[in-house]
Amino acid sequence: MYCPRTYTDLRKVKVGGIAVYVSESCGGVFLENQTLKLFECRSGERGKALSAHLAKFHNELQGLNAKVFCPLCVDTVMLRRFYSPLHVVEIDECPGCGGIWLDTGELAKLQSLMLNEKERALLRAQLMEECQPSKIEGHPHIRDAWIRRSDKVDKLMDIASYLTNGW
């Protein structure tokens, strides 16, 4: 496979048992489908190791808006999209194989935006406290009385059957 930016060979590196393809000429990395989530947390061992390895090859690139072809699907142009809801980091994703190309420094940016488990738990508790469901009361529906009426009729029938059987 070749680097989509510099057209040099990508080097296969195993990080925590997961294969990634690193460009030593530009500091970019190609991740196969669904493997980015394994590296996005800065506190995780895989994320730390990959960031440290990529920092050795950090180079500034010109023309990041140019078309990028997928290293795996050679004739497929990768789509550039925002990865985070804050629209801070743009990644290149292959519509064919789902592989992701991260340019130099993009993994570090992603990791800086991600929350660890403790921060997620605190945020979740805060949001649940702020967003308590509100109780909505409206006008009673016309059929609400039917239920009550049928209960009364049932009781009346019970009394009638008791009286007729008791005599």
C-alpha positions as CSV (number, residue, x, y, z in Angstrom):
1,M,0.0,0.0,0.0
2,Y,1.1,3.5,-0.7
3,C,0.7,6.8,1.2
4,P,-2.1,8.9,-0.4
5,R,-0.2,12.1,0.3
6,T,3.4,11.3,-0.6
7,Y,3.0,8.1,-2.6
8,T,5.7,6.3,-0.6
9,D,5.3,2.8,0.9
10,L,3.2,2.5,4.1
11,R,4.7,0.6,6.9
12,K,2.6,-2.0,8.7
13,V,2.8,-1.6,12.4
14,K,1.0,-3.6,15.1
15,V,-0.2,-1.5,18.0
16,G,-1.8,-3.6,20.8
17,G,-2.4,-6.4,18.3
18,I,-4.2,-4.1,15.8
19,A,-2.5,-3.5,12.4
20,V,-2.2,0.1,11.3
21,Y,-0.3,1.4,8.2
22,V,2.0,4.4,8.9
23,S,3.6,6.8,6.4
24,E,7.0,7.6,7.7
25,S,7.4,10.3,5.2
26,C,4.4,12.4,6.3
27,G,3.3,11.1,9.7
28,G,-0.1,10.0,8.4
29,V,-1.8,6.7,9.3
30,F,-4.3,4.4,7.6
31,L,-6.7,2.6,9.9
32,E,-8.9,-0.2,8.6
33,N,-12.7,-0.2,9.1
34,Q,-13.9,0.3,12.7
35,T,-10.4,0.5,14.2
36,L,-10.2,4.3,14.9
37,K,-12.4,3.9,18.0
38,L,-9.7,1.7,19.5
39,F,-7.1,4.6,19.3
40,E,-9.2,7.7,19.9
41,C,-8.9,7.6,23.7
42,R,-5.7,9.4,24.9
43,S,-5.6,7.5,28.2
44,G,-5.7,4.1,26.5
45,E,-2.4,2.3,25.9
46,R,-3.0,1.8,22.2
47,G,-3.8,5.5,21.7
48,K,-0.7,6.6,23.6
49,A,1.6,4.2,21.7
50,L,0.3,5.2,18.3
51,S,0.5,8.9,19.1
52,A,4.0,8.6,20.3
53,H,5.0,6.6,17.2
54,L,3.4,9.1,14.8
55,A,5.0,12.0,16.6
56,K,8.4,10.8,15.3
57,F,7.3,11.5,11.7
58,H,5.4,14.7,12.0
59,N,5.7,16.8,8.9
60,E,3.6,19.7,7.7
61,L,1.7,18.9,4.4
62,Q,0.6,21.3,1.7
63,G,-2.7,20.9,-0.1
64,L,-4.7,19.0,2.4
65,N,-7.8,19.7,0.4
66,A,-6.5,17.7,-2.6
67,K,-8.2,14.4,-3.6
68,V,-6.9,11.5,-1.6
69,F,-7.1,8.0,-3.0
70,C,-7.7,5.0,-0.7
71,P,-4.5,3.0,-0.1
72,L,-6.6,-0.2,0.0
73,C,-9.1,0.5,-2.8
74,V,-6.7,2.1,-5.2
75,D,-9.2,3.7,-7.6
76,T,-11.6,5.1,-4.9
77,V,-11.4,8.7,-3.8
78,M,-11.7,9.1,-0.1
79,L,-14.4,11.4,1.3
80,R,-13.3,14.3,3.6
81,R,-15.7,14.7,6.6
82,F,-15.7,16.0,10.1
83,Y,-15.2,13.2,12.7
84,S,-16.3,15.1,15.8
85,P,-19.6,16.9,16.3
86,L,-17.6,20.0,17.2
87,H,-16.4,20.2,13.5
88,V,-12.7,20.5,14.6
89,V,-11.1,17.5,13.0
90,E,-11.6,16.4,9.4
91,I,-10.7,12.9,8.4
92,D,-10.6,11.1,5.0
93,E,-12.9,8.0,4.8
94,C,-13.1,5.5,2.0
95,P,-16.7,4.9,0.9
96,G,-15.7,1.4,-0.3
97,C,-13.8,-0.3,2.5
98,G,-14.5,2.1,5.4
99,G,-10.8,2.7,6.0
100,I,-9.8,6.0,7.5
101,W,-6.7,8.1,6.6
102,L,-5.5,10.5,9.3
103,D,-3.0,13.2,8.3
104,T,-0.2,14.2,10.5
105,G,-1.4,15.6,13.8
106,E,-5.1,14.6,13.3
107,L,-5.0,11.7,15.8
108,A,-3.6,13.9,18.5
109,K,-6.4,16.4,17.9
110,L,-9.0,13.7,18.1
111,Q,-7.5,12.4,21.3
112,S,-7.5,15.8,22.8
113,L,-11.3,16.1,22.2
114,M,-12.3,12.7,23.6
115,L,-13.4,12.4,27.2
116,N,-12.1,9.6,29.5
117,E,-14.6,7.4,31.4
118,K,-14.6,9.5,34.5
119,E,-15.3,12.7,32.5
120,R,-18.1,10.9,30.6
121,A,-19.7,9.7,33.8
122,L,-19.6,13.2,35.3
123,L,-21.1,14.7,32.1
124,R,-23.8,12.0,31.9
125,A,-24.8,12.7,35.6
126,Q,-24.8,16.5,34.9
127,L,-27.0,16.1,31.8
128,M,-29.4,13.8,33.5
129,E,-29.8,16.2,36.4
130,E,-30.4,19.2,34.0
131,C,-32.7,17.3,31.7
132,Q,-35.3,15.8,34.1
133,P,-38.4,14.8,32.2
134,S,-41.2,17.3,32.6
135,K,-44.6,16.1,33.6
136,I,-47.2,17.3,31.1
137,E,-50.8,17.4,32.2
138,G,-53.6,18.1,29.7
139,H,-57.3,18.2,29.8
140,P,-59.0,14.8,30.4
141,H,-60.1,13.0,27.3
142,I,-63.7,12.2,26.8
143,R,-63.1,8.4,26.9
144,D,-61.4,8.7,30.3
145,A,-64.8,8.7,31.9
146,W,-65.9,5.6,30.0
147,I,-63.3,3.6,32.0
148,R,-64.7,4.9,35.3
149,R,-68.3,4.2,34.1
150,S,-67.5,0.6,33.2
151,D,-66.0,0.1,36.6
152,K,-69.3,1.3,38.2
153,V,-71.4,-0.9,35.9
154,D,-69.2,-3.9,36.9
155,K,-69.7,-3.2,40.5
156,L,-73.5,-2.8,40.0
157,M,-73.6,-6.1,38.2
158,D,-71.6,-7.7,41.1
159,I,-74.1,-6.4,43.6
160,A,-77.1,-7.6,41.4
161,S,-75.6,-11.1,41.1
162,Y,-75.0,-11.2,44.9
163,L,-78.5,-10.2,45.6
164,T,-80.1,-12.6,43.1
165,N,-78.0,-15.6,44.2
166,G,-78.3,-14.7,47.9
167,W,-82.2,-14.8,47.8
